[in-house]
Amino acid sequence: MISTLQEELEISCGQKLKLRINDNHSTMLSVRWEPDHTRVSLHRIFLEAPRNVMEALACYIKGGRNISLPVPIKAYIEYQMQRLDYSHVVKKHELVTAGQHYHLQPIYDRLNQEYFLNELNIQITWYGRFQRRFRSQVNFGLYSDALKLVKIHRLLDHSDIPEYFLEFVIYHEMLHSVCLPFVKENGHTSVHTPEFKQREKEHKYFDEAHIWLKNNKHRFFR
């Protein structure tokens, strides 16, 4: 199947390819153009991709470095990523939920019961270093749908961070697990969908959390 896929792509692209099929949870597609060949790494989801996606892939490879990723490929990757489950690769013994000031698991459990009918089955952990220094940007929280994992930055594990703000950040990331992103016709990915924004406002500390962040941005950002 892989050799057939490579032959078809080479014919469509009109160039020599070195194709590799991967099974990782982060990079679905990687292309590196070299003088005598092109290196292509595809996630296994492309082994069953429809014709329009493969045609778009061939055009992308043929187009070189100056072409943006076609919408059909973006949409296909987003669609398939929502069906992948790599939660088994998460090493549970490496997850850290107990902090110096806040413990994540009780907050997660409370939110799961209050807002999600206790139906979420995802993991949560602290990540990053607690180093209060000015930054141009910082992600207070991250969610990986493939890993089914919420990560909360240790900057929030401090006594001067109100619990309601931490709780809202956790809720925000949990919400990503049920309000999934989609690719628009213009190729832009909508992460915070209308449904997401509506449900986000249902959190009891929505207003307080936004006001606190507005008044305290100077603690984190330049």
C-alpha positions as CSV (number, residue, x, y, z in Angstrom):
1,M,0.0,0.0,0.0
2,I,2.8,2.4,0.9
3,S,4.8,1.7,-2.3
4,T,1.6,2.2,-4.4
5,L,0.9,5.5,-2.6
6,Q,4.4,6.7,-3.3
7,E,4.2,5.7,-7.0
8,E,0.9,7.6,-7.3
9,L,2.3,10.7,-5.6
10,E,5.4,10.6,-7.7
11,I,3.4,10.4,-10.9
12,S,1.1,13.3,-9.8
13,C,4.0,15.4,-8.6
14,G,6.4,14.6,-11.3
15,Q,9.3,14.3,-8.9
16,K,11.2,11.7,-6.8
17,L,9.9,11.3,-3.3
18,K,11.2,9.6,-0.2
19,L,8.0,8.7,1.6
20,R,7.6,7.8,5.3
21,I,4.4,6.8,7.1
22,N,4.3,7.9,10.8
23,D,2.0,7.3,13.7
24,N,2.7,10.2,16.0
25,H,0.2,12.4,17.7
26,S,1.5,15.8,16.7
27,T,2.8,16.1,13.1
28,M,0.4,14.8,10.5
29,L,2.3,16.0,7.5
30,S,5.8,17.2,6.9
31,V,7.4,18.0,3.6
32,R,11.1,18.9,3.1
33,W,12.1,19.9,-0.4
34,E,15.7,19.0,-1.4
35,P,17.6,19.4,-4.6
36,D,17.3,15.9,-6.0
37,H,14.2,14.7,-4.1
38,T,11.4,15.6,-1.7
39,R,11.1,14.0,1.7
40,V,7.5,13.5,2.8
41,S,6.3,12.2,6.1
42,L,2.6,11.3,6.3
43,H,0.5,10.2,9.2
44,R,-1.2,6.8,8.6
45,I,-4.5,8.6,8.2
46,F,-3.4,9.5,4.6
47,L,-3.4,5.8,3.7
48,E,-7.2,6.0,3.5
49,A,-7.5,9.6,2.3
50,P,-10.1,10.4,-0.4
51,R,-9.0,11.4,-3.9
52,N,-9.6,15.1,-3.5
53,V,-7.3,15.2,-0.5
54,M,-4.6,13.2,-2.3
55,E,-4.9,15.5,-5.3
56,A,-4.5,18.5,-3.0
57,L,-1.5,16.8,-1.4
58,A,0.2,16.3,-4.8
59,C,-0.4,19.9,-5.7
60,Y,1.1,21.0,-2.3
61,I,4.2,18.9,-2.8
62,K,4.6,20.0,-6.4
63,G,4.1,23.7,-5.5
64,G,7.2,23.9,-3.3
65,R,7.9,26.0,-0.3
66,N,5.9,29.0,-1.3
67,I,2.4,27.4,-1.4
68,S,0.2,27.3,1.7
69,L,-1.4,24.1,2.9
70,P,-4.6,23.5,0.8
71,V,-7.9,23.7,2.6
72,P,-8.9,20.0,1.8
73,I,-5.8,18.8,3.6
74,K,-6.3,21.1,6.6
75,A,-10.0,19.9,6.9
76,Y,-9.1,16.3,6.5
77,I,-6.3,16.4,9.1
78,E,-8.6,18.2,11.6
79,Y,-11.4,15.7,11.0
80,Q,-9.2,12.7,11.5
81,M,-7.4,14.1,14.5
82,Q,-10.7,14.2,16.3
83,R,-10.9,10.5,15.9
84,L,-7.4,9.6,17.0
85,D,-6.8,8.4,20.5
86,Y,-3.2,8.4,21.8
87,S,-4.2,8.6,25.5
88,H,-2.4,5.3,26.0
89,V,1.0,6.9,25.5
90,V,0.5,9.3,28.4
91,K,2.6,8.1,31.3
92,K,0.3,8.5,34.2
93,H,3.1,8.3,36.7
94,E,4.5,11.5,35.2
95,L,1.3,13.5,35.6
96,V,1.5,16.0,38.4
97,T,-1.8,17.2,39.8
98,A,-0.6,18.3,43.3
99,G,0.9,21.8,43.3
100,Q,2.5,24.0,45.9
101,H,-0.7,25.9,46.4
102,Y,-3.4,24.3,44.3
103,H,-4.3,20.7,43.5
104,L,-5.7,20.2,40.0
105,Q,-7.6,17.0,40.4
106,P,-10.3,18.1,42.9
107,I,-11.0,21.2,40.8
108,Y,-11.2,19.1,37.6
109,D,-13.5,16.6,39.3
110,R,-15.8,19.4,40.6
111,L,-16.0,21.0,37.1
112,N,-16.6,17.7,35.4
113,Q,-19.6,17.1,37.7
114,E,-21.0,20.6,37.6
115,Y,-20.7,21.4,33.9
116,F,-20.1,18.1,32.0
117,L,-22.4,15.6,33.9
118,N,-19.3,13.8,34.9
119,E,-18.9,12.5,31.4
120,L,-15.4,13.7,30.6
121,N,-12.6,11.1,30.8
122,I,-9.4,13.1,30.3
123,Q,-6.3,13.6,32.3
124,I,-4.9,16.8,33.8
125,T,-1.4,17.9,34.9
126,W,0.8,20.8,35.7
127,Y,3.4,21.8,33.2
128,G,6.2,24.3,32.7
129,R,8.3,26.1,35.2
130,F,7.1,28.5,37.9
131,Q,9.3,31.4,36.9
132,R,7.5,34.7,37.2
133,R,9.2,36.7,34.4
134,F,7.8,39.0,31.8
135,R,6.8,37.2,28.5
136,S,5.4,38.3,25.2
137,Q,2.9,35.4,25.6
138,V,2.1,32.5,27.8
139,N,-0.3,29.7,27.6
140,F,-2.0,29.3,30.9
141,G,-3.5,26.1,29.7
142,L,-3.3,23.6,26.8
143,Y,-5.5,20.8,25.6
144,S,-4.4,17.9,23.4
145,D,-7.4,16.0,22.0
146,A,-5.2,13.2,20.7
147,L,-3.7,12.7,24.2
148,K,-7.0,13.5,26.0
149,L,-4.8,15.7,28.3
150,V,-5.2,19.1,29.9
151,K,-2.0,20.9,30.9
152,I,-2.1,23.9,33.2
153,H,1.0,26.2,33.5
154,R,2.6,26.3,36.9
155,L,2.5,30.1,36.9
156,L,-1.0,29.7,38.2
157,D,0.1,27.6,41.2
158,H,0.6,30.6,43.4
159,S,-1.2,32.1,46.4
160,D,-1.7,35.4,44.6
161,I,-3.7,33.7,41.8
162,P,-7.4,33.6,42.8
163,E,-8.8,30.1,42.7
164,Y,-11.7,31.2,40.5
165,F,-9.3,32.3,37.8
166,L,-7.5,28.9,37.9
167,E,-10.9,27.2,37.8
168,F,-11.9,29.1,34.8
169,V,-8.7,28.3,32.9
170,I,-9.2,24.6,33.7
171,Y,-12.9,24.8,32.5
172,H,-11.8,26.6,29.3
173,E,-9.4,23.7,28.5
174,M,-11.9,21.0,29.4
175,L,-14.4,22.7,27.1
176,H,-12.0,22.1,24.2
177,S,-12.6,18.4,24.6
178,V,-16.3,18.7,23.7
179,C,-16.4,21.8,21.4
180,L,-14.0,20.7,18.8
181,P,-12.4,23.0,16.2
182,F,-13.2,23.0,12.5
183,V,-11.6,24.4,9.3
184,K,-13.5,27.2,7.6
185,E,-13.9,27.5,3.8
186,N,-11.2,30.2,3.8
187,G,-8.7,27.7,5.4
188,H,-8.7,29.3,8.8
189,T,-9.2,26.9,11.8
190,S,-12.0,28.0,14.2
191,V,-10.8,26.9,17.6
192,H,-13.2,28.9,19.7
193,T,-16.4,28.1,17.8
194,P,-19.7,29.9,18.5
195,E,-20.7,26.9,20.6
196,F,-17.5,27.1,22.6
197,K,-17.9,30.8,23.3
198,Q,-21.5,30.3,24.4
199,R,-20.7,27.5,26.7
200,E,-17.6,29.4,28.0
201,K,-20.0,32.1,29.3
202,E,-21.9,29.5,31.3
203,H,-19.0,29.3,33.8
204,K,-20.0,31.1,37.0
205,Y,-16.8,33.1,37.1
206,F,-16.6,34.0,33.5
207,D,-16.8,37.8,34.1
208,E,-14.7,37.8,37.2
209,A,-11.9,35.8,35.5
210,H,-11.8,38.2,32.5
211,I,-11.8,41.2,34.7
212,W,-9.0,39.8,36.9
213,L,-6.8,39.0,33.9
214,K,-7.4,42.4,32.4
215,N,-6.3,44.0,35.7
216,N,-3.3,41.7,36.2
217,K,-1.8,41.3,32.7
218,H,1.2,43.3,33.8
219,R,2.2,40.4,36.1
220,F,2.8,38.1,33.1
221,F,3.2,40.1,29.9
222,R,5.5,42.9,28.8
